[in-house]
């Protein structure tokens, strides 16, 4: 069970385990903002949301977007293959890296192993494969919500 951590200004930050959240409460770094009714751990209600006591500066939230990562691409695309709609386990470069394609949000898409292998070292058009959705740069909020 994950617990949402929100900043002192009520902006969402990230999720932590229930154990971590209780440690934050014990250290008085956070307070219970929302909790399960009538359920307690010791003297603390079981939290679903904890709010930090002091504001934490989060410059990363105001940057152009999160840095690229393979797990981030799979999360953004909900592990749905961009070619066939099946279960995606790999990340495919739309413009292959061997042809100058970069590890960027707009050049990568989640793909199943079969489609990734079938496309190989070609662009989707050269392989006769059509993308089901466009690769976009996700926001921090979109990645945190998943």
N, C-alpha and C positions, 0 to 999 in steps of 0.2 A: 504494500500500500504506500503510495507516494503522497507527500504533503507539499502543497504549493507554498513557496516563500515569496512574500511581497515586501517591497521596500517600505520605509516609513511614510512615503508619499502615496502608498497603495498601488504602486506600479509593480507588475509581476517581474520576478527575477529568475527563478528556476524552481526545480522540484528536488526534494531530498527524501530520503527514506524516513519512515516513522521514527526509527531509532535516532537518527540524526536530529529530527525535529524536536524530540523530547530532550536531547542533550542541549539544544539551543534554548529550550524553555528553562532547564535547570540552571544553565549559565546566565540566565536573564538577558540573553542577546535578543530574544524574540518573545512575543506574546501571542496567545491564541487569538486568532481573528475569527475563525469559524471552526466548529467542532461537531463531532457526532453527538447527538443528544443521548444523555444518560449512559455514556461509556467513558470510563476513566482508566488512566494508567497511574497508579499511586494517587497523588493529589491533583494531577493534571487531566483535563478532559482530552479525549483522543482527538487531536487536531486534524482538520482537512486543509486549513490555511493558517500559516503563522505570519505575523507581521514583525519586521525588524524594529527594534526600539530606536535605533539611530539610523539616519539616512545614509545609504551607501552610494557613492558616486559611481555611475555606470556609463562611462563614455562609450563603451562598446555598443550600447543600445542605439546610439545616434549615428553610428557609422553607416556606410552605404549598404551594408548587409553582412551576414556572417561569412567567414572564410570558407572556401570550398573544402569539402571532404567527401570521401566515398560514403561513409555512413549517413552524412547529411543529404546526399543525392537520393539514397534509398528511402530516407525518411520523407523528403520532399515529395517523392513520387509514390509514396505509400506502398513501396515494394511491388508496384504494378509495372509490367513490362511496357515500355514505350512503343513496341512494335506489334506484339500479339495480344497484350492485355493479361498475360499469364503472370505467375508468381516470379518476381525478379529477384535474382541473387547476385547479379553482377552490375557493373557500371560500364556503359558503352560510350565511347567518344564519337560524337556525330561526325566531326572531321577528325579522322584518325591521327593519333599522336605522331605517327611516322610521316605524316603529310603536314606537320606544323600545328596540329590541333593542341590546344592547351587544356589543363585541368581547370576549367571554369564552369560556373553554373550553367551558362548558356550553351556550352559545348558538350555537356554530359547528360546522360539520361539513364534511368534504371532499365535493365534488360534481363531477360531470362538467359540462361546459358546457351540454349539452342539458337535463339535469335542473334545473340552476340557473336557466336561462332559463324553463323550463316552470313552475317554482314561482313565479318572479317575486316580486312584492311581497305574497305571501300566506304564511300559516302552512302547514305540511305538511298539516294536516287540511283547511284550506280548499281546497288544491290537489288533494286526493284522493291524496296521496302518503304512503307509510308509510316511516319511518326503519328501516333494517336493523339499526342498532346505536345505543346511547345515547352522547351526547357527554359525555365525562368529563374531569376535570382529570388530566393525566398526571403521574407522578412524574419527578424528575430522572433517575433510573436508567432509566426506561422510554424516555425520549427519547435518552439517551446510548447505549443498547444498539442503536439502529437506525441 
